[in-house]
């Protein structure tokens, strides 16, 4: 049984194979070729955080794969009224073929996998966002034709996005640089993961211009994520200057991409002119959530031998 709890759990080979499958599924979807790899399967989708892209892409993707997506709000489940996660895992394992959960604590995702008997897919936690990063890598490869040897630069908070981007970029042969303010660094275990690759492949600085030099991909995210609304004013002050704008793009490589996991706050983490200049890349990235997550669903939930050879 295979889970996607965090990207660190997957090997480079597993990541690349999933990207290859995502490319294949995208091609088939665009050409009207059905791929009912999950016919008769049911995915429970637990949402403890609000969502646009995650809910729609998983729901549509599961349907296109021939399965049935079941939306489960924490307001409607007993887990929202205090039922232990281990009991929820054991009950839902008897009804469903897989669970996707979008929640706050990474420990809740890990507990579902520990106590359940079906695949668990992390749709986002405060610690990581693996599905988004698979879509990001898919998009970079579409536009650049490769991943290995490219430089990714992240400007902003050492949050769940940066955590997963560090793992995804370095695992697939990219180098990674980031700029974030004092007090907003990623957790120590993620820094240690990056440092294993050496200074030439990984660095975190406090100067956005320094981080962005010669970048092939610039990535940013909102300054205040869900659950941090009360910190908005404090964060606006801390992140002043940590903006993707024309001055920052001037030091990147000439054909540098810009990606954003959305929603974007124009005028804060990114200027409107830079966003619109790279809108094609950003919205292709958003679409690729559908295709990358379909590949994850197939990898985790399909019966052995129920997919085509992807070589």
Protein Blocks (a to p, Z undefined) as FASTA:
>chain_A
ZZdfbfklpcfklmmmmmmmmmmmmmmmmnopacffkgoiacddddfbdcfklmmmmmmm
mmmnopacddddfklpmklnopafklmmmmmmmmmmbdcdddfblmlmmmmmmmmccdcd
dfbdfkbcfklmmmmmmmmmmmnopaghpacddedjddfklmmmmmmmmmnopacddddd
ehiaccfklmmmmmmnojklgccdfbfklmmgopabdcdddfbdghilmmmmmmmmmmgo
iacdfklmmmmcfklccddebiadehilpcfklmmmmmmmmmmmmmmmmmmmmmmmmmmm
mcghiaccfZZ
